[in-house]
Amino acid sequence: MNEESIKLEGVVNIAKAESLFHEMENIVRQCLPTKIHASEVSRVDTAALQLLASFISHMNTAGAKVEWSGVSDELLAAAKLLGMEQALNLPV
């Protein structure tokens, strides 16, 4: 079975949102299981987290599994601060 992956690293913010959106859009079209690699994220903003939450929600509705493969403390802290842990389906 094919699987897609998204690698997030460094600062993930609104400046990167458009390219991230296009990457996710291609994955949504294929509706393949996806792993998000985020262990190297040093900072993330609300726009990026909202985009990720929307992607995960859409993929779940379509029946395609999205899993995290490594999540940085910074991403976890930002998600917790915004109350987005559940929407992002972050590992506990």
C-alpha positions, 0 to 999 in steps of 0.5 A: 500500500502506498503512503505519503509523507509530509516533512515539517521542519524549522519555522512552519508559519503563514509564509510556508502555508501556501506551499504546504497547502499545495502539498496537502492538496495533492495528497487529498486528491490521492486519498492515501494514508499519510505520515507527518514528520514534525520532530524538527519543527522549531516554531509553528504559528496558528495559521499552520496549525489550522491548515494541518487540522483542516487537512487531518479532518478532511482526510479522516472524513475521506477514510484516509489515515493520518499519523504523526511520526515525531512531534517537536515539543514546540509544536505540542506546546503551541497546539496545547496553548490553542487547544488544538491537540484533539483536532490535530490528533496528536499523540498523547 
